[in-house]
Amino acid sequence: MKVRLSEMKPGEEGVIAGVLGGDPLTIRRIMEMGMVKGEKVKVIRNAPLKDPIEFEVKGYNLSLKRDEAETIIVEVKRRSDSPRNGP
């Protein structure tokens, strides 16, 4: 399932599928920080007002503003996508 990085909850993990639209300089800066296609990303926590959001990518923690995280599309496997155990 593909979602925006800003929609993920703390503890969720996924693989970056791409960076969309927005200011070219902002997109370049985001990609220089390691948010590139194919990279694993995990949500660590949201600030009290959900801005900024802290992520783990390439072994380090990174905080992005919510509007920056909205430009990043992630392929995430949510719990509901996992096969159920038992009948």
MIDOSE-1310 file (N, C-alpha, C; in nm, 2 decimals, decimal comma, always signed):
residues 87
mkvr	+0,08/-0,12/+0,00/+0,00/+0,00/+0,00/+0,09/+0,12/+0,00; +0,06/+0,22/-0,09/+0,14/+0,34/-0,10/+0,07/+0,45/-0,02; +0,14/+0,52/+0,06/+0,09/+0,63/+0,14/+0,20/+0,75/+0,14; +0,15/+0,86/+0,18/+0,25/+0,97/+0,20/+0,32/+0,95/+0,34
lsem	+0,44/+0,98/+0,34/+0,52/+0,96/+0,47/+0,46/+1,03/+0,59; +0,39/+1,14/+0,56/+0,33/+1,22/+0,67/+0,21/+1,14/+0,73; +0,15/+1,04/+0,66/+0,04/+0,97/+0,70/+0,07/+0,85/+0,79; +0,20/+0,81/+0,79/+0,24/+0,70/+0,87/+0,24/+0,73/+1,02
kpge	+0,22/+0,62/+1,10/+0,22/+0,63/+1,24/+0,35/+0,59/+1,30; +0,38/+0,64/+1,43/+0,51/+0,59/+1,49/+0,52/+0,44/+1,50; +0,64/+0,39/+1,46/+0,66/+0,25/+1,46/+0,64/+0,18/+1,32; +0,57/+0,25/+1,23/+0,55/+0,19/+1,10/+0,68/+0,21/+1,02
egvi	+0,70/+0,11/+0,93/+0,82/+0,11/+0,84/+0,77/+0,10/+0,70; +0,86/+0,14/+0,61/+0,83/+0,12/+0,46/+0,95/+0,15/+0,38; +0,93/+0,15/+0,25/+1,04/+0,17/+0,15/+0,99/+0,29/+0,07; +1,08/+0,39/+0,05/+1,05/+0,51/-0,02/+1,03/+0,47/-0,17
agvl	+0,91/+0,52/-0,22/+0,88/+0,49/-0,36/+0,91/+0,61/-0,45; +0,92/+0,73/-0,39/+0,95/+0,84/-0,47/+0,92/+0,97/-0,40; +0,97/+1,08/-0,45/+0,95/+1,22/-0,40/+0,87/+1,29/-0,51; +0,76/+1,35/-0,47/+0,67/+1,42/-0,56/+0,67/+1,57/-0,55
ggdp	+0,64/+1,64/-0,66/+0,62/+1,78/-0,66/+0,69/+1,87/-0,56; +0,64/+1,99/-0,55/+0,70/+2,09/-0,46/+0,82/+2,17/-0,51; +0,88/+2,24/-0,43/+0,99/+2,33/-0,47/+1,11/+2,24/-0,50; +1,17/+2,26/-0,62/+1,29/+2,18/-0,65/+1,40/+2,18/-0,55
ltir	+1,43/+2,29/-0,49/+1,53/+2,30/-0,39/+1,50/+2,22/-0,27; +1,37/+2,22/-0,23/+1,33/+2,14/-0,11/+1,34/+1,99/-0,14; +1,30/+1,95/-0,26/+1,31/+1,81/-0,30/+1,46/+1,77/-0,31; +1,54/+1,85/-0,36/+1,69/+1,82/-0,37/+1,74/+1,80/-0,22
rime	+1,71/+1,89/-0,13/+1,76/+1,89/+0,01/+1,71/+1,76/+0,07; +1,58/+1,72/+0,05/+1,52/+1,60/+0,11/+1,60/+1,48/+0,06; +1,63/+1,48/-0,07/+1,70/+1,36/-0,13/+1,84/+1,36/-0,08; +1,91/+1,47/-0,06/+2,04/+1,48/-0,01/+2,05/+1,42/+0,14
mgmv	+1,94/+1,43/+0,21/+1,94/+1,38/+0,35/+1,91/+1,23/+0,35; +1,90/+1,17/+0,24/+1,88/+1,02/+0,23/+1,74/+0,97/+0,20; +1,65/+1,06/+0,18/+1,51/+1,02/+0,14/+1,50/+0,99/-0,01; +1,56/+0,88/-0,05/+1,56/+0,85/-0,19/+1,49/+0,72/-0,22
kgek	+1,45/+0,70/-0,34/+1,37/+0,58/-0,38/+1,45/+0,45/-0,34; +1,38/+0,36/-0,28/+1,44/+0,23/-0,24/+1,49/+0,22/-0,10; +1,50/+0,34/-0,03/+1,56/+0,34/+0,10/+1,45/+0,31/+0,20; +1,49/+0,23/+0,31/+1,40/+0,20/+0,41/+1,38/+0,32/+0,51
vkvi	+1,26/+0,34/+0,56/+1,23/+0,45/+0,65/+1,14/+0,40/+0,76; +1,16/+0,45/+0,88/+1,07/+0,42/+0,99/+1,03/+0,55/+1,06; +0,91/+0,55/+1,10/+0,86/+0,67/+1,18/+0,90/+0,65/+1,33; +0,97/+0,74/+1,39/+1,01/+0,73/+1,53/+0,90/+0,80/+1,61
rnap	+0,87/+0,93/+1,59/+0,77/+1,00/+1,67/+0,72/+1,12/+1,60; +0,61/+1,17/+1,65/+0,55/+1,30/+1,61/+0,57/+1,40/+1,72; +0,60/+1,52/+1,69/+0,60/+1,63/+1,79/+0,46/+1,64/+1,85; +0,44/+1,71/+1,96/+0,31/+1,72/+2,02/+0,20/+1,77/+1,92
lkdp	+0,23/+1,86/+1,84/+0,13/+1,91/+1,74/+0,15/+1,85/+1,60; +0,22/+1,73/+1,60/+0,24/+1,65/+1,48/+0,33/+1,72/+1,38; +0,41/+1,82/+1,42/+0,50/+1,89/+1,33/+0,62/+1,94/+1,41; +0,74/+1,90/+1,39/+0,79/+1,81/+1,28/+0,77/+1,66/+1,32
iefe	+0,81/+1,57/+1,23/+0,80/+1,43/+1,24/+0,94/+1,37/+1,24; +0,97/+1,28/+1,33/+1,11/+1,22/+1,33/+1,11/+1,09/+1,27; +1,20/+1,06/+1,18/+1,22/+0,94/+1,11/+1,36/+0,88/+1,12; +1,37/+0,75/+1,10/+1,50/+0,69/+1,09/+1,52/+0,65/+0,95
vkgy	+1,63/+0,69/+0,89/+1,67/+0,66/+0,75/+1,82/+0,65/+0,74; +1,87/+0,54/+0,68/+2,01/+0,52/+0,66/+2,09/+0,52/+0,79; +2,02/+0,47/+0,90/+2,09/+0,46/+1,03/+2,09/+0,58/+1,11; +2,03/+0,69/+1,07/+2,03/+0,81/+1,16/+1,89/+0,87/+1,16
nlsl	+1,86/+0,95/+1,26/+1,73/+1,01/+1,28/+1,73/+1,14/+1,21; +1,61/+1,17/+1,15/+1,59/+1,29/+1,07/+1,46/+1,35/+1,10; +1,45/+1,48/+1,12/+1,32/+1,54/+1,14/+1,28/+1,62/+1,02; +1,16/+1,61/+0,97/+1,10/+1,68/+0,86/+0,98/+1,75/+0,90
krde	+0,95/+1,87/+0,84/+0,82/+1,93/+0,86/+0,72/+1,85/+0,79; +0,60/+1,86/+0,84/+0,49/+1,78/+0,79/+0,47/+1,80/+0,64; +0,48/+1,93/+0,59/+0,46/+1,95/+0,45/+0,57/+1,89/+0,36; +0,69/+1,88/+0,42/+0,80/+1,81/+0,35/+0,77/+1,66/+0,34
aeti	+0,72/+1,60/+0,45/+0,69/+1,46/+0,45/+0,58/+1,42/+0,36; +0,49/+1,52/+0,33/+0,38/+1,49/+0,24/+0,43/+1,47/+0,10; +0,55/+1,52/+0,06/+0,59/+1,50/-0,07/+0,66/+1,37/-0,10; +0,67/+1,29/+0,01/+0,74/+1,16/+0,00/+0,64/+1,04/+0,00
ivev	+0,64/+0,96/-0,10/+0,55/+0,85/-0,11/+0,63/+0,72/-0,07; +0,56/+0,64/+0,02/+0,62/+0,52/+0,08/+0,54/+0,40/+0,05; +0,60/+0,29/+0,02/+0,53/+0,16/+0,01/+0,54/+0,10/+0,15; +0,43/+0,09/+0,22/+0,43/+0,04/+0,36/+0,34/-0,08/+0,37
krrs	+0,39/-0,17/+0,45/+0,31/-0,29/+0,48/+0,25/-0,28/+0,62; +0,12/-0,25/+0,62/+0,05/-0,23/+0,74/+0,01/-0,36/+0,80; -0,02/-0,36/+0,93/-0,06/-0,49/+0,99/-0,18/-0,55/+0,92; -0,27/-0,48/+0,87/-0,39/-0,53/+0,81/-0,36/-0,60/+0,67
dspr	-0,24/-0,57/+0,62/-0,20/-0,63/+0,49/-0,13/-0,77/+0,52; -0,10/-0,80/+0,64/-0,03/-0,92/+0,67/-0,13/-1,04/+0,68; -0,09/-1,16/+0,63/-0,18/-1,27/+0,64/-0,21/-1,30/+0,79; -0,33/-1,35/+0,81/-0,37/-1,38/+0,94/-0,33/-1,52/+0,98
ngp	-0,30/-1,54/+1,11/-0,26/-1,67/+1,16/-0,39/-1,74/+1,21; -0,41/-1,86/+1,18/-0,53/-1,93/+1,23/-0,64/-1,92/+1,14; -0,76/-1,98/+1,18/-0,88/-1,97/+1,10/-0,94/-1,84/+1,08
